[in-house]
Amino acid sequence: MRLYVYLNVAVIVSIFLIIFYLYSTKQIGNQFESPSEWTVAVEKPTEGLFYKKDDLVVAVVACGDRLAETLTLVKSALMFSKEKLNFIIVAEDSLIESFTEKLGEWQSFLNNGFSFKVLPLKFPKKDGGEWKKLFKPCAAQRLFLPDILPDVDSLLYMDTDSLFLTPVESVWAYFQKFNRSQMAALAFEHEDPNVGWYNRFAKHPYYGNLGVNSGVMLMNLTRMRIFKWTEYVVPIYKKFKLHITWGDQDIINIIFHYHPGKLYIYSCRYNYRPDHCMYTSICKPAEKDGVAVIHGSRGFFHSEKQPVFKAIYNVFEAFQIGGDIYKDFYQPLEAYLDVLENTNCGKIKDIFVKNLRRFLDLDFDNT
C-alpha cells in the first residue's frame, strides 16, 4: 500500500512539473511574440541616405584594429562585382578619416564606379557603452541598423573578417527568394550536430537545431522596421545577458527562435568558416559549387591555425585595386594553396578557387 501511495504522489508531481514547464515555455515565448513595452531611443538616425530598392548596399561596422580588414573586405567586393556597389561603413571616430581617405582614393581611381558613406557609431542613448562592448567591439551596432538607416530598404551586412570569392550580386540575389514574411537570410552555425556549439552549450533559445551564424546577413530593413525589430532587442538582452556568449549573434538567434518564419536560410557556401574544414569537409554545397564568401571567424585570417584562411586573406590584402586579377591575385593564390594542400582545409583547396575560375572564365572541371 505504501508503494502504491508513493507511486501516485510521484505521478502527480510529474504531471505538475510538466504543466509548469509547458506554461513557463509559453510565457517566455509570448514575451517575445510581439514588441514589449520597452522602447529604443537610438541617437539621431542618418537622414538623406537613400538607396533605391534594387541598389546593392553592403554594410559593415568597424572599430579598433579593423581598418585594414574592412578595407580588404571592400576590395574583395569591388574586384568581382559588375554592378555598382554602395558601401555603408559605420566606424568609431578615430577611423572615419582613414576610411574616407582610402575609399575616396579608390573611388577616383575607378571613376566613381561605387559609392560610399562613412558614418559614426549610433547606439541607444541608454547603456550605449554597454552595447558598444558587447562581444566584439561595436558588433552590436548591426542590431540597430533598421532605425539608424531609416531611408535604406535593404542591405547585405558583412562582418569585417569576411571576403567575397564571388560577385556580391550572387548573394544579393537571395532577396528574390524571400517569401512575404521573411526579413533576413543567414547560414547555419554548424552543419554537424556532433561539433555544434549551440546544441551542445547554449543556455538560451536559438534558431532551429544548430543555430545560425550572423557574419553574412541579408537584411530587409523595411520589413524589420515593420516587425519593430529593435523593440525586441533590448528586452531580450536584459533577460539573457548573463547567458549569451556570442553577443549580437545570440540575440539574433533568440529572436528567430521565436519567429522562425521570418528567416531565410542559405547554404554554408555563403558563410564558409574554418569549422567547415578544420576536421573534415562538412559543407557539401561548397564542394559542389565552390566557396562564395569566406569568413575568417575567431581570428583565423591572422593565425597559423588554418593557414589556408590566412593565405587567402594575405593575397587579397596585397592585391592593388586596378591590378590584373589573374596575374596579381589568382596565380599567387593558387601557388599558396598548392603549398598548403596537406593541411586540413588545404586538402579541398579547389573549393576556394572554383568561383574565381568561373569568374575569370578559366577551364575547370564542372563535374
KOLDRENGU-718478 format. One line per 4 residues: number of its first residue (from 1); for each residue x, y, z of C-alpha. Coordinates in nm, 3 decimals, padded with zeros to 5 digits. Layout:
REM KOLDRENGU-718478
NUM> X Y Z | ...
END
This chain:
REM KOLDRENGU-718478
1> 00.000 00.000 00.000 | 00.282 00.242 00.089 | 00.447 00.176 -00.251 | 00.113 00.246 -00.422
5> 00.085 00.582 -00.241 | 00.442 00.677 -00.334 | 00.375 00.596 -00.699 | 00.060 00.810 -00.700
9> 00.247 01.100 -00.545 | 00.528 01.064 -00.799 | 00.282 01.064 -01.088 | 00.104 01.376 -00.955
13> 00.434 01.560 -00.904 | 00.550 01.463 -01.254 | 00.228 01.590 -01.409 | 00.259 01.916 -01.214
17> 00.618 01.967 -01.330 | 00.526 01.902 -01.695 | 00.239 02.151 -01.676 | 00.464 02.408 -01.510
21> 00.734 02.361 -01.775 | 00.489 02.399 -02.064 | 00.335 02.707 -01.904 | 00.675 02.867 -01.844
25> 00.786 02.798 -02.201 | 00.467 02.951 -02.336 | 00.509 03.258 -02.118 | 00.866 03.311 -02.238
29> 00.755 03.268 -02.597 | 00.468 03.510 -02.556 | 00.705 03.766 -02.411 | 00.887 03.788 -02.743
33> 00.597 03.720 -02.982 | 00.524 04.091 -03.007 | 00.708 04.411 -02.918 | 00.724 04.474 -02.547
37> 00.678 04.794 -02.357 | 01.050 04.862 -02.396 | 01.140 05.139 -02.635 | 01.474 05.200 -02.802
41> 01.596 05.558 -02.816 | 01.869 05.539 -03.077 | 02.069 05.853 -03.138 | 01.951 06.069 -03.426
45> 01.910 05.850 -03.738 | 02.103 05.916 -04.056 | 01.877 06.120 -04.280 | 01.909 06.162 -04.655
49> 02.097 05.833 -04.703 | 01.857 05.693 -04.956 | 01.904 05.397 -05.188 | 01.650 05.256 -05.431
53> 01.511 04.912 -05.360 | 01.735 04.740 -05.614 | 02.056 04.924 -05.523 | 02.322 04.687 -05.392
57> 02.418 04.810 -05.046 | 02.693 04.645 -04.841 | 02.721 04.749 -04.476 | 02.999 04.686 -04.227
61> 03.077 04.805 -03.876 | 03.441 04.870 -03.784 | 03.614 04.960 -03.459 | 03.953 04.912 -03.301
65> 04.209 04.748 -03.527 | 03.963 04.651 -03.801 | 04.058 04.921 -04.054 | 04.279 04.706 -04.279
69> 04.046 04.408 -04.251 | 03.745 04.617 -04.353 | 03.926 04.773 -04.648 | 04.028 04.425 -04.764
73> 03.663 04.317 -04.748 | 03.557 04.619 -04.957 | 03.836 04.545 -05.204 | 03.716 04.186 -05.248
77> 03.366 04.313 -05.329 | 03.497 04.561 -05.586 | 03.718 04.302 -05.755 | 03.439 04.075 -05.875
81> 03.111 04.266 -05.889 | 02.988 04.402 -06.221 | 02.705 04.605 -06.067 | 02.759 04.938 -05.896
85> 02.807 04.881 -05.524 | 02.716 05.116 -05.241 | 02.904 05.079 -04.914 | 02.796 05.197 -04.569
89> 03.082 05.191 -04.319 | 02.981 05.259 -03.959 | 03.300 05.333 -03.769 | 03.430 05.481 -03.448
93> 03.553 05.838 -03.475 | 03.923 05.752 -03.486 | 03.878 05.551 -03.807 | 03.646 05.777 -04.006
97> 03.917 05.991 -04.164 | 04.125 05.689 -04.272 | 03.824 05.518 -04.429 | 03.718 05.835 -04.608
101> 04.065 05.897 -04.745 | 04.129 05.542 -04.874 | 03.783 05.481 -05.016 | 03.791 05.823 -05.180
105> 04.120 05.730 -05.344 | 03.972 05.404 -05.478 | 03.657 05.582 -05.591 | 03.859 05.830 -05.800
109> 04.071 05.553 -05.947 | 03.758 05.360 -06.051 | 03.587 05.669 -06.195 | 03.313 05.672 -05.930
113> 03.230 05.310 -06.001 | 03.098 05.274 -05.648 | 02.962 05.496 -05.373 | 03.036 05.501 -05.002
117> 02.926 05.666 -04.681 | 03.129 05.657 -04.360 | 02.907 05.712 -04.059 | 02.974 05.749 -03.685
121> 02.852 05.492 -03.434 | 02.495 05.539 -03.313 | 02.394 05.328 -03.016 | 02.090 05.371 -02.789
125> 02.134 05.664 -02.553 | 02.075 05.441 -02.255 | 02.352 05.188 -02.190 | 02.533 05.289 -02.508
129> 02.871 05.199 -02.363 | 02.747 04.854 -02.267 | 02.615 04.790 -02.618 | 02.944 04.900 -02.771
133> 03.139 04.648 -02.564 | 02.903 04.357 -02.631 | 03.116 04.074 -02.777 | 03.347 04.222 -03.047
137> 03.395 04.600 -03.044 | 03.088 04.768 -03.193 | 02.944 04.443 -03.334 | 02.609 04.515 -03.167
141> 02.570 04.824 -03.389 | 02.420 04.595 -03.655 | 02.120 04.529 -03.428 | 02.015 04.893 -03.464
145> 02.067 04.945 -03.839 | 01.693 04.940 -03.917 | 01.648 05.250 -03.701 | 01.966 05.443 -03.780
149> 01.922 05.392 -04.156 | 01.553 05.481 -04.197 | 01.579 05.552 -04.572 | 01.758 05.230 -04.666
153> 01.533 04.946 -04.784 | 01.775 04.652 -04.780 | 02.142 04.575 -04.732 | 02.395 04.296 -04.704
157> 02.566 04.313 -04.367 | 02.918 04.168 -04.351 | 03.148 04.104 -04.058 | 03.485 04.269 -04.117
161> 03.658 03.929 -04.119 | 03.485 03.807 -04.435 | 03.578 03.818 -04.803 | 03.395 03.772 -05.131
165> 03.508 03.495 -05.365 | 03.217 03.566 -05.597 | 03.031 03.881 -05.709 | 02.816 04.047 -05.444
169> 02.523 04.002 -05.682 | 02.523 03.626 -05.626 | 02.450 03.678 -05.256 | 02.211 03.970 -05.314
173> 02.001 03.751 -05.545 | 01.867 03.565 -05.243 | 01.644 03.861 -05.160 | 01.434 03.743 -05.454
177> 01.389 03.405 -05.285 | 01.231 03.554 -04.970 | 00.864 03.485 -04.916 | 00.638 03.767 -04.799
181> 00.723 03.711 -04.433 | 01.099 03.670 -04.439 | 01.310 03.972 -04.347 | 01.663 03.829 -04.324
185> 01.886 03.549 -04.453 | 02.160 03.364 -04.267 | 02.355 03.038 -04.281 | 02.357 02.776 -04.008
189> 02.625 02.799 -03.740 | 02.714 02.434 -03.797 | 02.636 02.150 -04.034 | 02.728 01.866 -03.799
193> 02.545 01.834 -03.464 | 02.840 01.638 -03.321 | 03.051 01.954 -03.318 | 02.773 02.214 -03.300
197> 02.813 02.487 -03.040 | 02.455 02.593 -02.981 | 02.308 02.244 -02.949 | 02.581 02.145 -02.701
201> 02.649 02.456 -02.496 | 02.390 02.733 -02.541 | 02.195 02.835 -02.231 | 01.940 03.036 -02.424
205> 01.697 02.972 -02.711 | 01.842 02.961 -03.063 | 01.722 02.908 -03.417 | 01.645 02.554 -03.532
209> 01.858 02.261 -03.425 | 02.202 02.416 -03.472 | 02.163 02.795 -03.453 | 02.269 03.047 -03.717
213> 02.586 03.247 -03.777 | 02.533 03.619 -03.822 | 02.853 03.707 -04.012 | 02.691 03.736 -04.357
217> 02.336 03.865 -04.322 | 02.090 03.988 -04.582 | 01.863 04.238 -04.406 | 01.538 04.375 -04.544
221> 01.533 04.682 -04.321 | 01.185 04.786 -04.433 | 01.035 04.457 -04.314 | 01.245 04.468 -03.997
225> 01.107 04.814 -03.915 | 00.751 04.692 -03.973 | 00.830 04.398 -03.744 | 00.964 04.652 -03.490
229> 01.294 04.469 -03.470 | 01.476 04.696 -03.229 | 01.193 04.678 -02.978 | 01.275 04.310 -02.933
233> 01.647 04.364 -02.889 | 01.659 04.540 -02.551 | 01.425 04.311 -02.352 | 01.592 04.002 -02.495
237> 01.934 04.136 -02.396 | 01.810 04.225 -02.047 | 01.666 03.879 -01.996 | 01.952 03.670 -02.136
241> 02.258 03.894 -02.086 | 02.413 03.657 -01.833 | 02.374 03.359 -02.068 | 02.485 03.489 -02.408
245> 02.836 03.414 -02.532 | 02.843 03.545 -02.889 | 02.682 03.883 -02.827 | 02.464 04.017 -03.108
249> 02.462 03.678 -03.282 | 02.297 03.520 -02.978 | 02.034 03.794 -02.968 | 01.960 03.734 -03.336
253> 01.929 03.361 -03.266 | 01.685 03.424 -02.984 | 01.464 03.648 -03.199 | 01.447 03.395 -03.481
257> 01.390 03.111 -03.236 | 01.057 03.272 -03.154 | 00.996 03.390 -03.513 | 01.146 03.120 -03.739
261> 00.915 03.209 -04.027 | 01.090 03.546 -04.059 | 01.425 03.393 -04.157 | 01.552 03.252 -04.487
265> 01.840 03.002 -04.468 | 02.102 02.993 -04.740 | 02.384 02.742 -04.765 | 02.716 02.730 -04.585
269> 02.899 02.830 -04.906 | 02.782 03.188 -04.839 | 02.940 03.192 -04.494 | 03.227 02.945 -04.511
273> 03.425 02.926 -04.187 | 03.717 02.720 -04.051 | 03.468 02.491 -03.878 | 03.363 02.365 -04.221
277> 03.701 02.207 -04.296 | 03.921 02.205 -03.985 | 03.844 01.839 -03.906 | 03.679 01.715 -04.221
281> 03.485 01.877 -04.504 | 03.125 01.926 -04.392 | 02.995 02.195 -04.631 | 02.875 01.987 -04.925
285> 02.733 02.284 -05.123 | 03.082 02.440 -05.124 | 03.230 02.116 -05.253 | 02.983 02.124 -05.539
289> 02.971 02.495 -05.628 | 03.269 02.648 -05.450 | 03.301 02.890 -05.159 | 03.116 03.216 -05.229
293> 03.204 03.406 -04.910 | 03.488 03.305 -04.679 | 03.462 03.409 -04.315 | 03.780 03.402 -04.107
297> 03.596 03.398 -03.777 | 03.779 03.388 -03.444 | 04.090 03.550 -03.593 | 04.169 03.273 -03.843
301> 04.271 03.525 -04.111 | 04.562 03.625 -03.889 | 04.672 03.300 -03.726 | 04.852 02.983 -03.830
305> 04.574 02.752 -03.709 | 04.434 02.704 -04.060 | 04.692 02.852 -04.298 | 04.457 02.840 -04.598
309> 04.246 03.116 -04.443 | 04.549 03.331 -04.368 | 04.687 03.280 -04.719 | 04.362 03.384 -04.885
313> 04.343 03.697 -04.672 | 04.707 03.789 -04.737 | 04.666 03.761 -05.115 | 04.356 03.982 -05.104
317> 04.531 04.236 -04.884 | 04.833 04.253 -05.115 | 04.628 04.297 -05.431 | 04.616 04.655 -05.561
321> 04.289 04.800 -05.692 | 04.320 04.813 -06.071 | 04.568 04.526 -06.088 | 04.539 04.219 -06.308
325> 04.314 03.978 -06.116 | 04.454 03.673 -06.292 | 04.826 03.753 -06.264 | 04.829 03.954 -05.943
329> 04.565 03.765 -05.747 | 04.462 03.428 -05.887 | 04.808 03.292 -05.969 | 04.963 03.384 -05.631
333> 04.659 03.237 -05.453 | 04.679 02.913 -05.647 | 05.050 02.887 -05.567 | 04.986 02.933 -05.193
337> 04.708 02.675 -05.195 | 04.928 02.421 -05.373 | 05.185 02.453 -05.094 | 04.914 02.405 -04.832
341> 04.739 02.105 -04.986 | 04.845 01.878 -04.699 | 04.673 02.089 -04.433 | 04.317 02.006 -04.326
345> 04.147 02.280 -04.526 | 04.411 02.262 -04.800 | 04.303 01.908 -04.887 | 03.994 02.059 -05.051
349> 04.174 02.366 -05.189 | 03.981 02.362 -05.517 | 03.663 02.480 -05.346 | 03.830 02.815 -05.273
353> 03.909 02.888 -05.639 | 03.610 02.731 -05.813 | 03.414 03.057 -05.830 | 03.726 03.255 -05.917
357> 03.790 03.026 -06.212 | 03.432 03.072 -06.322 | 03.463 03.449 -06.290 | 03.787 03.451 -06.491
361> 03.636 03.215 -06.748 | 03.910 02.958 -06.700 | 03.869 02.596 -06.798 | 03.773 02.388 -06.498
365> 03.616 02.054 -06.424 | 03.247 02.112 -06.356 | 03.166 01.753 -06.272
END
